[in-house]
Amino acid sequence: MLKDLGVGDGTRAGRASALASASRMYEEEVAGGAIRGIVRGRVAQLMLIQIQQLKADLLQAMDQIDNLVDANRLNVQLVASIPAVLILFWGTRALFLLWSNVRMKDLRLPKDVHAEMSDYLKSMEEVLILANHENDSSNNTAASRGVCLGPKDMGKLLLWMHLYLNLLDYMSPPFPSKNCDSIHQSMQKMLMQGQMSTARQLELLKVIQGKHADFLKTL
């Protein structure tokens, strides 16, 4: 059609210049009189060329938009998956908290349970500090530091240890299993009756209290 108007050679390379020439011809025809151009038939032909060119430009723009969307499809999917991941994470966390509370038959907040477990550790520390306190009156400091728990004090220690470990088992999760296993191992080392002095047990209990305090970071 462009070649029939005398613009362009009909090749793809000369299409851009031919369209520019056709646009100028359309403007000249309209400026010279729209009715005369319609009668001669050139205005209708030029208008058809303009419409076809507009359609081609729109199709090209839509194709570029489709390419852009395809190129960013992965990014869009990742952004869309973020809410689902957050819902899954917090939903799982809430489910674990509910399950641990149901197992304990005690619907309390994990921080409240953590505080109660801290009290048990303090009670264990008190037992170790007061163990064999009658030796404090003696002048043999080395012997006082080297004493071990007697049967009565060991029974008290085992009671508080049982209460603590019972809550620890029910709170795993939300407490990390790795940290819980580490505390279990440390507790077992404290039970080496006759092999570990109360002073060393106190030092080991300080380590356990530090591990217990780290649980607050997971709540």
C-alpha positions, 0 to 999 in steps of 0.5 A: 500500500505504501508503494502504491502511494509512491513512498518507499520501495516495499522493503522492510528496511525502508518501511520507517521512512515510507511511514514518515512520508505517508504521515506528511502526505496525510497532513498535507491532504488534510490541510489542503481540504479534507473533502477534496482529499476524500473525493480523490480517495487519498485521505481514506487510503492514508487514514487506513495506513495510519490506523494500521501503523497504530495497530502495529505499534500497539501490538509491538508495545504489548509484546514488549510488556509480555516480555517484561512480565515473563522476565520478572515472573520469578520475582513476582512469584517470590514476592507473592510467596512471602505472605504465605511463608510468613503465615506458615512460619507463625502458624507453625510456631503458634501450633507448637506453643498450643501443643506444648501447653495442651501437653502440660495441661497448662495454658500459660505463655512460654515466658511464664513457663521459662520464669518458673523453670528459672526459679527451679534452677535457683532452688537447685543453686540454693541446695548446692550452696547450703549443702554441708553448711556445717563445715563452714565453721571449720578452718579447712577451706579446701576441705569445705570446697571439696565436699560432695552432696549428702543423700538428703541434699541429693534428694532435694537436688533431684526433686528440683531437677525433675521439675525443671526437666519435666517442663523442659521436655514439654517445652521442646518445641518451642525451645530448640531441641539442640539446646534442650539436649545440651542441658540434659547432658549437663544435668546428667554430669551433675549427678555424678555423686561422690565424683563431683564436689558441690563447688564444681556442681555450682559452676556447672549449674551456672553454665546451665543457667546461661543456656536456659537464658538463651531460650528467651531469644527464641520466644 
